[in-house]
Amino acid sequence: MAQGMLRSGHVLRFTFYKIYLTMGEFMAALYDPLIAPLDPMGVRKWREWVVGAARGRVLELGVGTGLNLPHYRVADSVAAIDPDDASLRRAFSRLNGNRARVALYRASAEELPFAAEAFDAVVDTLVFCSIPNPERALREVCRVLRPGGTFRVVEHVRLRNRILAGAQDVITPVWKEIAGGCHLNRDTLAMIERAGFRVRAVRRHIGGLFIGIDAIK
Ligand SMILES: C[S@@+](CC[C@H](N)C(=O)[O-])C[C@H]1O[C@@H](n2cnc3c(N)ncnc32)[C@H](O)[C@@H]1O
């Protein structure tokens, strides 16, 4: 009897695991077609702005399905991390000619598996909205970036208009449940400043909904 229960427990767990894996694959497969309509609105250009100028040893946070990978031009090496296996598999299939200089890691930004001051540049696009503990992730970015190293990101952020920001506050609790933990209302610029980075340039896009930040440690 006990053995039978154990077996059905295993089957349940196995089925749950299979569904979970399938969901992960499904979400990763959906990501590219869902984000593609944003390209003509500037997202493709912002990727080039963030990644194209990254030099030396580069760390990319939240690489996702690897949409930034074709835009690296002058980096010597790229370490790209993401906690999501299904997305990493897609990023891997996108490496093509970049295999020698790009290494993919399953890791979270809050706990980076790299030595202090290991990188000349850290980049990310559309990631700080979904990191569960963004302050901790910024401390990690600070740790692995060499003094004078660059930190360049594009994020969607909390709007400066109080009424619209209030709407973002209202929508976020539901939105983050259906959109992989994405918060619509994070003030990422303020977090980056509080973490001690020196912000050199800020570019606002689409009425400040998206923001490009160029900072230095
Ligand atoms: C909206 S997607 C952006 C993907 C990619 N950067 C892009 O621009 O297409 C957000 C990514 O952040 C990743 N992510 C979520 N939590 C994270 C964490 N704690 N550390 C690093 N990446 C994380 C997700 O797995 C997902 O791939």
The ligand as an SDF file (V2000), in Angstrom:
LIG
                    3D

 27 29  0  0  0  0  0  0  0  0999 V2000
   11.5950   40.1950  -20.5500 C   0  0  0  0  0  0  0  0  0  0  0  0
   12.8280   38.9620  -20.5490 S   0  0  0  0  0  0  0  0  0  0  0  0
   14.1540   39.8220  -21.3780 C   0  0  0  0  0  0  0  0  0  0  0  0
   15.0680   38.8820  -22.1020 C   0  0  0  0  0  0  0  0  0  0  0  0
   16.1830   39.5590  -22.9250 C   0  0  0  0  0  0  0  0  0  0  0  0
   17.0670   40.3230  -22.0880 N   0  0  0  0  0  0  0  0  0  0  0  0
   15.6040   40.4360  -23.9980 C   0  0  0  0  0  0  0  0  0  0  0  0
   15.8570   41.6460  -24.0040 O   0  0  0  0  0  0  0  0  0  0  0  0
   14.9240   39.8990  -24.8800 O   0  0  0  0  0  0  0  0  0  0  0  0
   13.3690   38.9590  -18.8540 C   0  0  0  0  0  0  0  0  0  0  0  0
   14.4620   37.9330  -18.5980 C   0  0  0  0  0  0  0  0  0  0  0  0
   14.9310   38.0940  -17.2550 O   0  0  0  0  0  0  0  0  0  0  0  0
   15.2230   36.8110  -16.7630 C   0  0  0  0  0  0  0  0  0  0  0  0
   15.2900   36.8470  -15.2940 N   0  0  0  0  0  0  0  0  0  0  0  0
   14.2710   36.7070  -14.4010 C   0  0  0  0  0  0  0  0  0  0  0  0
   14.7450   36.7220  -13.1550 N   0  0  0  0  0  0  0  0  0  0  0  0
   16.0860   36.8730  -13.2490 C   0  0  0  0  0  0  0  0  0  0  0  0
   17.1390   36.9350  -12.2930 C   0  0  0  0  0  0  0  0  0  0  0  0
   16.8910   36.8600  -10.9970 N   0  0  0  0  0  0  0  0  0  0  0  0
   18.3980   37.0690  -12.7340 N   0  0  0  0  0  0  0  0  0  0  0  0
   18.6540   37.1570  -14.0680 C   0  0  0  0  0  0  0  0  0  0  0  0
   17.7090   37.1090  -15.0240 N   0  0  0  0  0  0  0  0  0  0  0  0
   16.4410   36.9630  -14.6180 C   0  0  0  0  0  0  0  0  0  0  0  0
   14.0900   35.9570  -17.3050 C   0  0  0  0  0  0  0  0  0  0  0  0
   14.3810   34.5740  -17.2540 O   0  0  0  0  0  0  0  0  0  0  0  0
   13.9720   36.4870  -18.7170 C   0  0  0  0  0  0  0  0  0  0  0  0
   14.8010   35.7790  -19.6090 O   0  0  0  0  0  0  0  0  0  0  0  0
  1  2  1  0
  2  3  1  0
  2 10  1  0
  3  4  1  0
  4  5  1  0
  5  6  1  0
  5  7  1  0
  7  8  2  0
  7  9  1  0
 10 11  1  0
 11 12  1  0
 11 26  1  0
 12 13  1  0
 13 14  1  0
 13 24  1  0
 14 15  1  0
 14 23  1  0
 15 16  2  0
 16 17  1  0
 17 18  1  0
 17 23  2  0
 18 19  1  0
 18 20  2  0
 20 21  1  0
 21 22  2  0
 22 23  1  0
 24 25  1  0
 24 26  1  0
 26 27  1  0
M  CHG  2   2   1   9  -1
M  END
$$$$
